[in-house]
Amino acid sequence: MINNDYVRGYFDAHGRIWCRSKNRHTPQWCIEFEDRDADQIKRVYDYLVQKGYIVHSQSYVDLGALGESKRNRVQIGHSHEVKRFIEEIGSERPEWKERFAKIIT
């Protein structure tokens, strides 16, 4: 069953948070999950949508050094949604916790 704890673990394994704005005065943070397993990431996507998050998804082909591979991505990009994710779901990884703390304050 998917719940916040599951999504937290999934984020820790397949996610990242990054700033997509170059303006340091008004950073635009983005939560992103990426996985090759389309079924797995769809379950997380569906759970987040059910919880009321504004979530975007896409599939693409990665032309990496090891050849082509299909990748699936889910993003939470609105600042209030990113803060909500941090407060409700969070992370157990120290580097994400540190970044989350800076975003919230």
C-alpha positions in Angstrom: 0.0 0.0 0.0 1.3 3.4 -0.9 1.4 6.0 1.9 3.6 9.0 2.9 6.3 6.7 4.3 6.4 4.8 1.0 6.7 8.0 -1.0 9.4 9.3 1.3 11.4 6.1 0.7 10.8 6.2 -3.0 11.9 9.9 -3.1 15.1 9.0 -1.2 15.9 6.3 -3.7 14.6 7.9 -7.0 14.2 11.6 -6.3 15.9 14.9 -6.0 15.2 18.5 -5.2 16.8 21.1 -7.4 16.5 24.8 -8.1 15.4 25.6 -11.6 15.7 29.3 -11.2 19.0 31.2 -11.6 17.7 34.1 -9.5 19.0 33.5 -6.0 16.6 36.0 -4.5 13.5 34.1 -5.7 14.5 30.4 -6.1 12.1 28.1 -7.8 12.5 24.6 -6.3 11.3 21.5 -7.9 10.8 18.0 -6.4 11.5 15.3 -9.0 11.2 11.5 -9.2 12.8 9.6 -12.0 12.6 5.9 -12.7 12.7 3.3 -15.5 9.8 1.4 -13.9 6.7 3.1 -15.4 4.3 1.1 -13.2 6.1 2.1 -10.0 6.3 5.8 -10.7 2.7 5.8 -11.9 1.6 4.5 -8.4 3.5 7.4 -6.8 2.0 9.9 -9.3 -1.5 8.6 -8.6 -1.0 8.8 -4.9 0.3 12.4 -5.0 -2.6 13.4 -7.3 -5.1 11.7 -4.9 -3.6 13.8 -2.1 -4.2 16.9 -4.1 -0.7 17.7 -5.3 -0.2 19.5 -8.6 2.0 17.0 -10.4 3.4 16.7 -13.9 4.6 13.6 -15.5 6.5 12.7 -18.7 8.3 9.9 -20.4 11.4 10.3 -22.5 14.3 8.4 -24.0 17.7 8.8 -22.4 20.5 8.6 -24.9 23.2 7.9 -22.3 26.6 6.3 -22.7 25.1 2.9 -22.2 22.6 3.3 -25.0 18.9 4.3 -25.1 16.7 3.7 -22.1 13.1 4.9 -21.5 12.8 7.0 -18.4 9.8 8.3 -16.5 9.7 11.5 -14.6 7.2 13.1 -12.1 7.7 16.7 -11.0 6.2 18.9 -8.3 7.1 22.4 -9.3 4.8 25.0 -7.6 6.6 26.5 -4.6 3.6 26.0 -2.3 3.4 22.3 -3.4 7.2 21.8 -2.8 6.8 23.2 0.7 3.8 21.0 1.3 5.8 17.9 0.2 8.6 18.8 2.5 6.3 19.3 5.5 4.0 16.2 4.8 6.4 13.7 3.3 10.0 14.9 3.7 13.1 12.7 3.5 15.4 10.6 5.6 18.5 11.5 3.6 20.6 14.1 5.5 21.5 16.1 2.4 17.8 16.5 1.5 16.8 17.3 5.1 19.5 20.0 5.1 18.2 21.5 1.8 14.6 21.2 2.9 15.4 23.1 6.1 16.8 26.0 4.0 13.8 26.1 1.8 11.2 26.2 4.6 13.0 29.0 6.5 
